Amino acid sequence: VNGAGLALLRQAGLRVEDGLRAADAQDTLAGFFSRIRHGRPLVSLKLATTLDGRIATRTGESRWITGPEARAYVHALRGRHDAVMVGAATLVADDPDLTCRTPGYAHRPTVRIVADSRLRTPLTAAIVRTAHESPSWILYHTDSLPDGVDPAGYQPGEIIPSRAQLLAEAGARCVLVPAGEGGIDLPQAMRALGTRGLTRVLVEGGAQLAASLLRADLVDRIVWFHAPGIMGADGLAALAELGTEALAAMPRFTRLGMPRALGSDVVTEFMR
């Protein structure tokens, strides 16, 4: 690692040439490098919006902004990441299963992750019902009572089943992390994912989680899908407030190649 292996090979009398196809290797191993160097996985933020950056109508309708070709591309993205992550609001609103359903990519189950600070993930959520089929991890900092449980109905000293206990019994893995501004501490949460072996995490929503990751400078890549439609200012924006007051403080990214057409949609990829 970091050149030590090359030195050992050379000391053993082997001829070693380095730097060959370095750019390709850097891209292939980017997630591994992130975990080794920074203690956290590489984070890719996926956004699927209208031309004016909206992800849902004012009534909350969001399926489907992009077409089938773009959605198939997203499944391929999931297959190239260790995990797919969403916020609790997205989970409750859409109840996604977050699996990769592209033939050839489903070589191993993708870890489904929910950033759920107060552990409000419903026990009936798709990722909980299928937790024994594909890993489901829930990042939280405060446990809560299950829905419908009245503490007054228990005797003093009697153990009330927590939501974490019930989710764990259903097969989900609840990961306790420190609290942060407005939710969980995202840098600590990402380090927790790194210690558990994850090297690449694809974040698929929602607006609050995306903005929090950008504010914490945790977004390494962006995959942005644009649909050829305009929703207007009353639509839900792709990002919540970032608090940017000066252009110099605005997060900036470098485009990776030219935009790619996917049916009637376009996808553009960026890196920090």
Disulfide bonds with the S-S distance in Angstrom:
none
